[in-house]
Amino acid sequence: TFAETVIEDFENVHALVNNAATVDDSAAVTMSDESWSDVLNINLSAPFYLTRALLMHFLSNRFGRVVFISSLAQYGSSGQGNHAAAKAGLSGVCLTLAKEYGRKGITSNIVTVGLVPTDMSSEGVPESSREFWNRHCPAGRVGAPEEIASAVLYLCGPEAGFVNGENIRVSG
């Protein structure tokens, strides 16, 4: 399968961080079928396939950590119906995995991210949106990649064994 060609050495894998994302903004009335499919394939299907590919390995080890990276768009975002649907869909996948495999030592969680400088956000977020974010975000600023990484690192470790099926917002 696709995932098996990407991950060749399962032996040393103890955690999977699904950080796939793309956007192709368009209002629902003008969104093409191709745009809908492409964004859902990258943002929702690929994380599912990669997770599924590792599940047997995690089950045999009775340990595994799955972390999905989502965005505030999961609650709805104008011009991003495809992105919002995919990120919201991660919640369903995450909660299902938590219920199916939590007793087997495998946890599944989501880190929902606010505005953080990345290649995708620097290209797709206009300056007016950044100003709006800074005015209305309780922290009054954009996040730092290291802040997201700290939350993900915690969820990937053994000390997070009782955190399962959670959506942790790191959004200021």
Solvent accessible surface area in square Angstrom, and as a share of the most:
residue,aa,sasa,rsa
1,T,105,0.61
2,F,116,0.49
3,A,2,0.01
4,E,88,0.40
5,T,98,0.57
6,V,87,0.50
7,I,26,0.13
8,E,151,0.68
9,D,79,0.41
10,F,57,0.24
11,E,127,0.57
12,N,110,0.56
13,V,35,0.20
14,H,97,0.43
15,A,32,0.25
16,L,22,0.11
17,V,62,0.35
18,N,6,0.03
19,N,102,0.52
20,A,34,0.26
21,A,42,0.33
22,T,38,0.22
23,V,46,0.26
24,D,70,0.36
25,D,81,0.42
26,S,31,0.20
27,A,55,0.43
28,A,92,0.71
29,V,139,0.80
30,T,99,0.58
31,M,30,0.13
32,S,60,0.39
33,D,127,0.66
34,E,122,0.55
35,S,9,0.06
36,W,111,0.39
37,S,51,0.33
38,D,67,0.35
39,V,1,0.00
40,L,36,0.18
41,N,83,0.42
42,I,77,0.39
43,N,0,0.00
44,L,38,0.19
45,S,31,0.20
46,A,22,0.17
47,P,2,0.01
48,F,74,0.31
49,Y,92,0.35
50,L,33,0.16
51,T,1,0.01
52,R,122,0.44
53,A,23,0.18
54,L,0,0.00
55,L,18,0.09
56,M,143,0.64
57,H,26,0.11
58,F,1,0.00
59,L,45,0.22
60,S,89,0.58
61,N,68,0.35
62,R,144,0.53
63,F,57,0.24
64,G,0,0.00
65,R,8,0.03
66,V,1,0.01
67,V,1,0.00
68,F,0,0.00
69,I,20,0.10
70,S,2,0.01
71,S,27,0.18
72,L,47,0.23
73,A,13,0.10
74,Q,17,0.07
75,Y,129,0.49
76,G,51,0.49
77,S,42,0.27
78,S,119,0.77
79,G,28,0.27
80,Q,32,0.14
81,G,35,0.34
82,N,0,0.00
83,H,7,0.03
84,A,12,0.09
85,A,38,0.29
86,A,0,0.00
87,K,5,0.02
88,A,44,0.34
89,G,25,0.24
90,L,3,0.01
91,S,31,0.20
92,G,43,0.41
93,V,31,0.18
94,C,1,0.01
95,L,84,0.42
96,T,68,0.39
97,L,11,0.05
98,A,12,0.10
99,K,169,0.72
100,E,100,0.45
101,Y,45,0.17
102,G,28,0.27
103,R,225,0.82
104,K,85,0.36
105,G,29,0.28
106,I,2,0.01
107,T,5,0.03
108,S,1,0.01
109,N,1,0.00
110,I,3,0.01
111,V,0,0.00
112,T,0,0.00
113,V,20,0.12
114,G,13,0.13
115,L,24,0.12
116,V,11,0.06
117,P,68,0.43
118,T,67,0.39
119,D,118,0.61
120,M,73,0.33
121,S,15,0.10
122,S,70,0.45
123,E,152,0.68
124,G,43,0.41
125,V,38,0.22
126,P,80,0.50
127,E,111,0.50
128,S,77,0.50
129,S,46,0.30
130,R,46,0.17
131,E,88,0.40
132,F,116,0.48
133,W,47,0.16
134,N,65,0.33
135,R,162,0.59
136,H,114,0.51
137,C,12,0.07
138,P,129,0.81
139,A,52,0.40
140,G,41,0.39
141,R,114,0.42
142,V,45,0.26
143,G,19,0.19
144,A,32,0.25
145,P,67,0.42
146,E,119,0.53
147,E,65,0.29
148,I,21,0.11
149,A,58,0.45
150,S,72,0.46
151,A,20,0.16
152,V,18,0.10
153,L,135,0.67
154,Y,95,0.36
155,L,1,0.00
156,C,25,0.15
157,G,10,0.10
158,P,103,0.64
159,E,113,0.50
160,A,0,0.00
161,G,40,0.38
162,F,206,0.86
163,V,32,0.19
164,N,45,0.23
165,G,14,0.14
166,E,87,0.39
167,N,58,0.30
168,I,57,0.29
169,R,133,0.49
170,V,36,0.21
171,S,20,0.13
172,G,57,0.55
